Each structure stands twice: as structure tokens, then as C-alpha cells.
Amino acid sequence: MSDHNPLRSLVLELALAVGMIACLVGAMFIHTGSMPPLVVVESKSMIHSETGEIGSIDAGDLILVHDQPADTIVTFAEATDPSNIAHGYEQHGMAGDVIIYSKNGEGGTPIIHRAIMRVVAEQTVAPDRASTTPCPEEATYDEVRIAEDGMPGSCVLTWSVPGTSVKDVVNVTVHFDGTDAAYYDCKRPAHSGANYVVEPYLVVWQWAPSHEGMLTLGDNNKCSVDQGAGVTNGSAGVHSPSGVVGPIRNDWVIGVAGGEIPWLGTVKLMVGGPNSYGTRDVPLISFLALAAVIGGVVAAPLATESVFRWWLNRSPEMKDYVEDPAQESVTDFESE
């Protein structure tokens, strides 16, 4: 009588599956240093082609999240500056790093966009901490930056932008047209009105940053920067409960986008429930590729078994058995 126990077999198989998943997640954690080590891309703000493209970031992709020091992030401006050590550095189809950050350091769905440039404090003074107006009129109060007296809170008088010609300025203006910085194509036609001009390239105009940090932008957002219209004309900006996102502080950065696993995140978007962003931005090719992957996973064991049986049937021992199974039985009986 067989000792086979279906329940025991099921428990063992489930334990094996859980163990394999745990090993996979553990390996990704060791590789990235982040937990969770993956994020699912929901929108098409980073796409380079409406039909989808491996190498750029499409809705439905899984992206590895690398935990690395924020001061090692390479911006578009730095990666396109011939005098910068990071010149030529690219990630996901363009110059510079793509970062995952929390909006104004608050909760909610993180944003995955490219770091365009970084504003750093140049001239600073310690605030008058006993006054209701701790900084000079022309200065910006950065409540996090450590001041000369060693305490949080610093008055920033001027700014610089690494990777550009902008140094020691009160308000930041950068033309990404090949003069102040490398050309950044907005992929939009130039136009103008009575009180505005919209160039075909990115222009940061008379920006007074609220604090040090990075300017960010989705590759497909046509120069509508996350930090809003106070930076670039016509920008809608990314919003959090406290308002438009400010320059991305180092401690808002969740991680840097690493390798891409295309299509598989579409499954999560399909089953995300009523509060999910859904699959509205997922390219058709991603659905087709996902179906092909699932079909391959299902078909692979069947194909492997068929090949194994074919190989086994071609072995000399199997041929002898098929030709005279009765003789083999008699031989076995006589030997006993």
C-alpha cells in the first residue's frame, strides 16, 4: 500500500515555493540594499516610445531600487558636462540617474523621475535665532541645512548648479540649450504669447529655491518639471498634501533606479483594486509580451518532459525493452 499523503505533499510543495521566493527576494535585497527591492511603474511619465521600449521605463515595468548615498547621484547636468568626471554616464536611455523619491518627504505613491540638476548653497550666513525674521531679506531660510553655528537652519544667500555655468547667483536661471548647460529637448514646439515664451528646450527661469536639492523631471513630461511653474513656465508640478514638491532633499530619496524587468509589473496593476492607478498607461506590446512570458512558463515544463521522453526512448536500453519485454521478464524470473 502506498505511503503517499496528498496533504503532506501539498505542504512540502508550498514550503518549497515560499522558500524559493524568499531566496529570490533575499538575493535582490543583497544586490540592491533596499526593501522592497522592486517598484512597479504605474504611469507613462518616463516612456520614450508610446509603443514601449526595452531600456527605457514603461508603465508595467519592474525596476530594481538601489540604496546608494544621495550625494553619489549623477544629474543630467553633470553627466552632460565635458569637464565633469561623470561625463557620458547614462541610465534608462538618457544622461543622468533616475531616482525614486517620496513627495516632500511625505507618504503616498513614490515618484520615479530623472534628476536634472542639483542646487547647492554657495554663500551662507547663520540666522538670527532670536528674531522672527532670522535671515536677511535677500536670503532663503533652509531649515534643515546645518549653519555655521552647528545648528539646523541656515540662511542661503547664493546658489550654484554643478554641471552648468551657473555659479554663486541669487536666483537660478539655466538655459539647457548648449550654453549654460547641455541641450535638453522638450519634444514640444516653441511658441509664445503676450506674457510668455515657451522654448523647445528646458529653461529654468529666475528660480529661488526653497532649499538645497535636486530638480526632477519625467522623460515624457515635455519639460513640465516636478517643482512646478516657479521653476519653468507652464509646469504643472507634482503635488503632495503639503503642496508642490520642492527640490528633492537627500533624505527624500528612496533609491536609484537600477535594472529593468519589463512587463511583469503589469500583473500588479491589473489586480491592484479600485484605488490602483490601473493599466491605462501600459503599452499594448507589454500585454502581449506578458502573455508570451506566461505561456512560456506554462509550456516550458511540458516541452522539457517531451524532450526528456524523446531522449529516453532513443536509448539502447529502452529499445531493447520495447522489442522484447517478455524475454526480459523471463530472464529476470530465471535469475531468481
SVG drawing of the C-alpha trace seen along z (x, -y; Angstrom):
<svg xmlns="http://www.w3.org/2000/svg" viewBox="-13 -92 50 112">
<polyline fill="none" stroke="black" stroke-width="0.4" points="0.0,0.0 1.3,-3.4 2.5,-5.8 1.7,-8.8 0.0,-11.5 -1.5,-14.2 -1.8,-16.8 1.9,-16.3 2.9,-16.6 1.0,-19.9 2.5,-21.4 6.0,-20.4 5.4,-22.0 4.1,-25.2 7.0,-25.4 9.4,-24.9 7.6,-27.6 7.8,-30.1 11.4,-29.2 12.3,-29.9 10.5,-33.2 12.3,-34.1 15.6,-33.3 14.9,-35.4 13.8,-38.4 16.8,-37.9 19.1,-37.9 17.6,-41.1 17.9,-42.7 21.6,-41.8 22.1,-43.2 20.2,-46.4 20.3,-47.1 16.6,-48.1 13.5,-46.5 11.3,-46.2 13.9,-45.8 11.5,-46.4 8.9,-49.1 6.2,-48.9 6.0,-51.8 2.4,-53.0 2.4,-55.9 3.9,-56.8 5.8,-59.8 9.2,-58.1 8.4,-56.5 10.5,-57.1 8.0,-55.5 4.2,-55.1 4.6,-51.5 7.1,-50.6 10.8,-50.2 13.2,-47.9 15.9,-50.0 13.6,-52.9 11.0,-52.9 7.4,-52.0 4.3,-51.5 4.1,-47.9 7.9,-47.5 9.5,-46.4 12.5,-48.5 15.2,-47.5 15.7,-50.1 19.3,-50.6 20.1,-52.1 23.1,-54.4 24.3,-57.6 22.3,-60.5 25.5,-62.6 26.6,-60.0 23.6,-60.5 24.6,-61.9 22.3,-64.6 21.6,-65.2 23.6,-68.4 26.7,-66.7 26.5,-63.7 26.5,-66.1 29.2,-68.4 32.5,-67.5 34.6,-68.7 32.7,-66.5 34.1,-63.1 30.7,-61.6 30.5,-62.9 28.9,-60.3 27.0,-58.5 23.6,-57.2 20.7,-55.3 17.5,-54.2 18.1,-55.8 19.3,-59.3 22.1,-61.1 21.9,-61.0 20.3,-58.9 16.7,-58.1 15.6,-58.4 12.7,-57.2 11.6,-59.7 8.8,-60.5 6.9,-63.7 8.2,-66.4 9.3,-63.5 5.7,-62.6 3.8,-59.4 1.9,-58.3 3.0,-56.7 6.7,-57.5 7.7,-59.2 10.3,-57.8 11.8,-60.6 15.2,-61.7 17.5,-64.0 18.1,-67.0 20.3,-69.3 21.2,-70.0 21.1,-73.4 23.7,-73.7 24.2,-76.6 27.2,-78.8 27.3,-81.8 25.5,-81.3 25.2,-83.0 24.0,-81.9 20.4,-83.0 19.5,-85.4 17.7,-82.7 16.2,-85.2 14.4,-87.1 11.1,-86.4 12.9,-87.1 16.1,-85.2 17.6,-85.8 18.5,-88.9 15.7,-90.0 17.5,-88.6 18.3,-85.2 16.4,-81.9 16.0,-80.1 16.8,-76.4 15.5,-74.8 17.5,-71.6 20.9,-72.7 23.5,-72.9 24.6,-76.6 27.9,-78.0 26.9,-77.7 26.5,-73.9 22.7,-74.0 20.0,-73.2 18.7,-76.2 20.8,-78.3 20.4,-81.5 21.4,-80.9 22.4,-84.0 23.5,-82.5 23.3,-79.2 25.4,-77.2 24.4,-74.4 27.1,-71.7 27.5,-70.7 26.4,-74.2 28.0,-77.6 25.7,-78.9 27.8,-79.8 27.1,-82.0 23.8,-83.5 20.8,-84.8 18.2,-83.4 18.9,-80.4 18.5,-80.7 19.8,-77.9 19.2,-77.5 19.6,-73.9 20.4,-74.9 24.1,-74.1 25.3,-77.4 24.6,-77.3 24.2,-73.6 23.8,-70.8 20.8,-70.7 17.7,-69.2 15.0,-68.6 11.5,-69.2 9.9,-67.5 7.5,-70.3 7.2,-73.1 8.3,-76.6 5.6,-79.2 4.9,-82.4 2.1,-84.8 1.7,-88.3 3.3,-87.5 5.2,-84.2 7.7,-82.4 8.0,-78.6 11.2,-77.3 11.8,-73.9 14.5,-73.2 14.4,-73.3 14.7,-76.7 14.9,-77.2 14.0,-80.8 14.7,-83.1 14.2,-80.2 14.5,-81.0 14.9,-77.5 13.3,-76.9 16.3,-74.8 19.1,-72.6 18.1,-69.6 17.5,-68.2 15.3,-69.4 13.5,-66.3 11.6,-65.7 9.8,-62.8 11.4,-62.0 8.0,-62.1 6.7,-65.2 7.9,-67.8 9.8,-69.9 7.0,-70.1 9.3,-69.8 8.1,-68.3 8.9,-71.5 6.2,-73.5 5.7,-76.8 8.0,-78.7 10.9,-76.9 9.8,-76.5 7.0,-78.3 3.9,-76.1 5.0,-73.3 2.1,-71.6 4.4,-70.2 4.0,-67.1 1.8,-67.7 1.8,-66.3 -0.6,-67.0 1.6,-70.0 1.8,-71.4 4.1,-71.4 7.2,-69.3 10.3,-71.2 13.9,-70.5 14.4,-66.8 16.3,-66.6 18.8,-63.7 16.6,-62.2 13.6,-62.1 15.4,-59.8 14.2,-56.2 16.7,-54.8 18.2,-55.0 16.6,-53.1 18.7,-50.1 17.9,-47.2 14.6,-46.8 12.4,-43.7 9.9,-44.6 6.2,-43.8 5.8,-41.7 4.6,-44.6 1.5,-44.7 0.1,-41.9 0.1,-44.0 -1.6,-46.9 -4.3,-44.5 -5.2,-43.3 -4.5,-46.5 -8.1,-47.1 -10.3,-50.2 -7.6,-52.6 -4.9,-51.4 -3.8,-53.6 -4.6,-50.7 -3.3,-49.7 -4.4,-52.7 -0.8,-53.7 0.6,-50.2 1.6,-49.8 -0.2,-47.1 3.1,-45.3 3.5,-44.8 0.3,-42.9 1.3,-40.7 4.8,-40.2 3.4,-39.3 1.0,-36.7 4.0,-35.3 6.0,-35.0 3.1,-33.3 2.7,-31.0 6.4,-30.2 6.3,-29.4 3.4,-27.0 4.8,-25.4 8.4,-25.0 7.7,-22.0 5.6,-20.3 8.3,-20.8 11.0,-19.7 9.1,-16.5 8.5,-15.8 12.2,-16.3 13.2,-14.0 10.8,-11.3 12.1,-11.5 15.7,-11.3 14.8,-8.4 13.1,-6.5 16.2,-6.7 18.4,-5.0 19.5,-1.4 18.1,0.0 14.6,-1.3 14.8,0.0 15.7,3.5 12.9,3.4 10.3,2.3 11.5,5.0 11.2,7.9 9.7,7.1 8.6,10.7 12.1,12.0 13.4,9.6 10.7,10.8 11.7,14.4 15.3,13.7 14.6,11.9 12.5,14.8 15.1,17.4 17.8,15.5 15.8,15.6"/>
</svg>
